[in-house]
């Protein structure tokens, strides 16, 4: 799988809990437990991020919204199945 396929798995998770491992902007690796579709903490306004490049998710542990670059996703764990990016 490549990072685009992994991003589509997250995008199609339908609000279920997903563990995503990705490379942050500063180059470090991070694993985050997150969900899509959380609206409880929204304060208004619209996202200015490019939806084609970033996934906006809700970090369950920090209770804040985060953006994940679709191109830097390394692995996704959903419903007990782990999907890993293939080495190129």
Residue, then its C-alpha position, 0 to 999 in steps of 0.5 A: x500500500x502507498x500513503x494515498x491508499x492509507x489516507x483513504x482508509x482513514x477517510x472512509x473510517x466513518x467515525x471509528x477509532x483509528x490509530x495512525x502513524x505518520x511523519x510530522x512536519x518537523x520530521x519526527x514520527x508520531x502515532x495518534x489515536x484519532x477519529x473523523x467526524x467529531x464536531x463537539x469542540x468546533x468553535x466556528x469558521x472553516x478550515x483553511x487547509x487543503x483537503x486534498x493534502x491534509x486529513x483533519x482528525x480529532x486526537x482522542x488523547x489530547x482532545x484537539x483537532x490535528x492535521x495529518x499530511x496524507x503523503x506522510x502516513x506510514x501505517x493505519x490500524x483500524x478494527x484490529x487490522x494494521x495496514x502498512x506502507x510498503x517500502x519503495 
